[in-house]
């Protein structure tokens, strides 16, 4: 029997009657829990809200999930629900690695970006710091657009993944059923063949961690493709007069190729979206979905304080919510009693910066990314990778990011640069370092005052790790 099964129209009608008798909604939490309870015995599969939604759209889902959904609503003869019509070869769906039923917020942004793709945007870039939710949003957009696309994804963070254009293009074409003769495997030939394939067919391609395809140097910046054929490919893809396929790219760095004249002429065909943290209502929704106790509407609720201190960082907040539920039985007070000192220290520093103008914190020892084992494993290790990559690629920018961790909030850009000036850096090197941090979204722009001074700052999580790195530099 097939590993994945779709439901038939008549089968869904049977399911619909059964779920109405139980008083369940089509994506009821009770239904999801009941199905997962059945799956526990097999230790295989997992049903989420998105699984049920795909089921109702007659999309193929894993067989064990299909069976559990049917039996949970009281239908033992699940075979009668299956659509045995041969699946069209053009229907292929990617597995989601991040997006799940704990998703909250960004609904307006989701609709805005989905509409852009539907309206002709061929390349959608989602950029921002690690853990900010780029991949989750990308997957959610894929689900929103899901229909008659052939879906495909690649994650370039995989150490075993080949990164050159020719190898990746060949893999894609062969996976899609094309036979490419050995004599036609040069980059230029593969580029033409791939663009033709994408032009004539409806592919929705998610490319994750695009920053691993980028490189640069001191003179030209650090957002260029390491393999020039990637840049040529996207330029050719955008240059087509008509094209059916779409790309969604996630990256911690801005691929500068899209800002060159070669691609900028097609600016209506690509779009870049910077992601920031969740807004307060979205933070509240996240904690409510985790079923944590306490009145989240109160501004001084510990969870509201945590949300503020972490700048709404989705990965950090989900990690903390999961830890409260798993290790503290969902009791926020118990978690707060044990860990509040780390968070309150940061909250006090932020309030001092805002209310009293005390923006320098030379003695700050923030531990936002590391005060519990779970945070160290899930959050800090990812941020450390970002710092190591910066240190290896652009040491000047790394030094600037670490030294500027003395500032608790947004300050004038020249205050940042004076840290390098005091170390003997030339003005050009100072500006190049700052530009690198902007291209990698490791600084947050805070606007310009009446005297044309530009303000910049650091995300609190980035600063937390930058402080540690600055102290390490002082010991050298």
N, C-alpha and C positions, 0 to 999 in steps of 0.2 A: 504494500500500500504506500501511497505517496507520503513524503515527510511533511508536506504542507497541504492543507485542504481549504477550499473556499466553500461558502454556503450557497445554496441555490435560492432562487426567489421563492419557490414554494416552501423550502425548508425554513426560511426566515419568517414566513407567515405562520408556520407551526410554532416556532420559537416565540413569536410575538404574542400569540394566544397564551402560551404557557407563562410568560413573564408577567402578562397582565393579570392572570389569575393569582399570582403571588404578590401583585402590587409593586413590582420592581420597575425602575426606569431602565432605559436601554443601556446605560453605563453605570448602573447602581453599584455602590460600594459593597452592598450586601452580596450581590451577585459575584463580584470580583473576589471577595473573601471566601465565599462558598466554593468557588472554582479552585482557588489556591489551596484550600483545605483538602480537597480531593487530590491535588497534585503532590501534596506532602508525602503520600504513601509511595509514590513512584520516584520521588526526588528528581523529577524531570519537569521542565517547563515552568512558566510563571505567567499569570494573567494580570494585565494592567488595564487602565482605562483606555489607553490607545489600542490595546489588543482587541477589546470589545468593539471599539469604533471601527477597526479594520474588518472585524467579523461582520458587522452590520453593513459594511460597504461591499460585501461579497469578495473581499480580498483573501488570498490564501494565507492562512496562519498555521503555525506548527500543529501537527496532528494531536499531540497530547493536550495542548491548550484548547483545541477545537472540541475534543471529547469532554474535557472538564467543564467547558461552558455549557454544553448541552445537558450533561448529567446534573449539573448544579441547579438547573431550572426544572429538573424533573423528567427530562427526556433521555431514557436509557438507550433507545434505538437511534443513536446518533448518526448511523449510516444514512438514514432517510433525509437528513439535513444537508448532506454533502452534494455539491454540484459536480457531477461526473462529466460535464462537458469538457473536452480537452482545453487546457489553458493555452491562450494565445502566446506565441513565443515572444511577442513584444511586451508582455506584462512581466516586469521583474522589479522586485522591491528590496530595498536595502534594510538590513537590521539596524535598529537604533542602538547606539552604545551609551548614550547619556540621557536623552529625553525619555521621561517616564511619567507616571501619573502623579508625581510630586511637583510637576511643572506649575509655576504660578507666574502671573504678571506678563508684562510686555505685550499685552493683547493688541493695543493700538499700533505698536511697532510691528508686530507680526502681520497685521492686516496691511499696513503701509508697504512693507517689504514684499509680501506675497503679491500684492497688486502690481508692484513695479516689475516683478518677474513675469507676471501674466501679461503685462502691457508692453513687453518688448525688451526689458533689461536682460541682456545676455550673460553678464557677469556681475554677480552680487558679492561684494567683499564685506565680511564681518571681521572687524579688528578690535583689539583691546588686550588688556593684561591677562595673564593666565588665570583660569578659574572664573572668569567674569561671565561665562555662559554662552560663548560663541558657538560651540558645537551643539549645545542643547537647542539654541535658537535655530541653527541651521537645520537640524533634524525636524524641529517643529514646523519650519517652513516647508520642508519636503513633505511632511504629512499633510499640510494644508493644500499643497499643490497636487498631491497624489491623484493619479488618474490613469491616463494612457501614456505616461512617460515610461521609458526604460531607465531605471535608476541605477546609478553606479557610484561607488565611493572609493577613495584612497586616503589613507592616513600616512603622511610623510614623516611622522615622528618615529615610526617603526625603524629600528636600527638595521633591520634586514631588508628594508625597502630600497630598490634602486631608484635613484633620483634624476638621472639624465632623461631628457625628453624622449630620445629614440627608444630607450628600453620601455618606458612607461607607455608610450604610444603603441608600440608593438604588442604589449600585454593587453591593452584595451581592445585593439582591433581583433586580436586572436580570440579573446574572451567573447567578443560580439559575433564571432563566426566567420571572420575574414581570414583567408589564407594569403599570407604575404610572402612571396618568393624571396629567397635570400638576397638576390641581386637588387631588390627594391626596398631594402631596409636602411638606406641612408636617411639621415634626419630630414632632408628636404623632401624626399619622396614620401616618407611617413607623414610629414606635416600635411602635404596635399591630400593624401588619402584620408587622414583623420578629419580634416576640415570638411571634406566632401561627405564623409559619413555623418558628421554632426549636422551638416547643413540639410541633409535629406531625411534624417530620422529624428525622432523626439527623444533625446536623452536629457536626463536631469542628473548632473554630476556634482557630487560633493567632494571637494578637495580639502582635507583637514590638515592643519599645521603647515601651511604654505611657507612659513618662515624658514623651514629647513631646506627650501629650494633657493633661498636668497643668500647673497654674499655682497661684498663691496670692498672699498678701500678708503683711505683718508681723503683722497682728492674728490672722488665721485659720489661718496655716500655709501650707505649700506643696505639699500633695498633692491639691488639689481639681482636678476636671476643668475645663479652660478653657471647654468647652462644657457647660453644665449638663445638656444632654439625654443626654450619656453617663452621667452619674450616675443620671438618671431611668431610663434604659434598663436598667442593671444591677439597679437596685432592682426594676423591674417583672419582669425576667427571673427574679430570685430569688423573687419573690412568687408566681409561678405554682404552682398546686397540683401540677402534674405537667409534666415537660418532658423531651424526648428528647435535646436538644443539650447540648454541653459546650464550655467555653472554657478555654484555657491562655494565661495572660498572662505576659509577661516585662517586668520594669521595674527600673530603677535606683532608683526612688523608690516608696514605699508610697502607693498611691491611698487617701487618707484616707476616701473615700466608704464603703469597706467596713467602716470602724470606727464609722460613725454608727449611731444607733439604727435608722434606716430599713433598713439591711442587716444589722446585728448580730443582729436577731431571727432571721435565717436563717443563723446561724453554722455550722450543720451542712451547709449547701449551698455554702460557699466555704471555701477553706483557703489560707493564706499560708506559703510555705517559703523561709527565708533560706538561700542557698547560700554556703558557705565553700570554702576551698581543698581540694585532694586530700589525703587521708591518706597517710602514708609508704608503705604497701603499694601504694596507687594510683599514687603517683609512680614507684615502682620499676617497676610494670607499664607505665606510659607510656614510660619509657626503654627497657624491654625490647622493647616493640612497635616502637620506632624502630630496633631492632637496633644499639644502640651498644655499644661494647666495654667491658670492665671488669667487676669483680665487684660488682654492685649490692647484694649482701647486706651488704657491709662499710659500717659507719656513716660512715666517713671517706672513702668514695669521693667524688670531686668532684661527681658527679651528686646524691648524697644531700645534700651541702652546698648545692648549688644549689637543690634542692627545699625545704630548710629556710629558706634566705634569702628565697626567693620565696613563702613561706607556701603552697606548693602551688598557686599560681595557674596554672590550666590553660593559658591562652593564652600566658603567658610561658614555661612549661616546654615547650610544644609548639614555640614559636618557637625556643627554644634548641636543642632536640633536632633540629629541621629544619636549623638552621644548622650544627650539628656534622656532620650527615650530608652536607649539600650542599657545605660549604666546607672541611671537615676530613676527609672520607672516613670519617666515623663514628668517628674516633679522638679519644676524650675527652681524652687527655693533651695532644694538640696544641692543642685548644681551651683547656684549662685553663692551659697554659703561657702563652698569649697574653692571657688575660682574667681570670686568677685574682685579680689585685690588686684589681679592682673588687668582687668577691664576698667575698674574704677580709676586706676592710675592714669590710664590713657584718656578717659573721659575728663578727668580733672585738668589734664594738660591741654586738651582741646578747648575746654571752657576758658582756661586762662588765656589762651591765644586769642579767642574770640572776644572775650569781655574785658580783659586787662591789658591786651597788647603784648603779652609775654610770648613772643614767637620763637625764641631760641630755647632749646632744651638740651644743652650739652650733656647733662647728666641723665637724660631719659634712658631707660632700659626697657623699652616696650617688648613684650613677648607674645604679641597677638598671634603669631604664626606657630608658636611652639610650646605653649604652657601646658598642653596635654599631649599624650602620645599620639592620639588620633589626629590632632591638628598637625603635628610634626609630619606624620606619614602622608596625610591627604592634601595638606595645603603647603606647608613650608617646603617640602621636597620639590614641589612644582615651581615655587618661586625661586628656590636655589638654582634650579636649572636655568632659569631666565638670567639670573645674575652671572652664572658661570659662562653662559654664551656671550653675554655682554663683555665680560672680563677678557675672554679670549679674542673677541672680534674687535672691540674698540675700548682699549684700556683707559683712554682719557675720559670717555663717557662713564665708564664704571667708577672711576675715581670721583667724578663730579657727583654722581648719584649717591655715593657713600658719604661724601663730605657734606652734601646738602641735607643729610638726614638730621642735622642739628635744628632744622626749621620744623616747627610743629604744624604749620599751616601754610597757605599760599603767601609768598612774599615776592618782592620785585625780582625780576630775572637777574638784574645786575648783582643782587645779593648772592645769588647762586654762583655767578661767574667769578666773583671776587675771591672765592675759595681756590679757584685755579690760578687766578692772577697772583695771589700770595705765594703760590708754589712755582712761579716763574713761567707759567704758560703764556704763549702769545695770544693776542686777541683772536686771531684766526682759529687757533686750536680750541679756544674757549667756545667760540660760536659753533665750531664743527661738533664738539662734544654735546652741546645743548641740542643741536639739530638731530643728532643720533637718538637722543632720549625722546625727542618728539616723534621721530619716525617709528620708534618702538613702543610708543604710548606709555613710557615710564615716567613722564611728567604730565601733570594735568594743568591745562591753561586756565587761568583765573580772570581773564579779561584785561583791559587796559584802563588806567585811571586818566584823570583830566590832564595830567602832565605827560601822557603818552608812555608811561611806564608799564611794561607788560609784567603780569603776575603769573607765577608758576608754583606748583606744589606737588606733593607725592601722595598717592593713595596710602592710607594708614597701614595696610598690610605690607606694601612695598617698603615703607619707612621702617617698619618693624625689623625687616631683614637687613635693610641698609644700615641701621644703627649697629647691628652685630658686625657687619663687614667693616664699618668705619673703625670700630674698636680694634678689630684685627689688624687693620692698616697701621694703627697707632703703635701696635706692639712690634711691628717689623723694624 
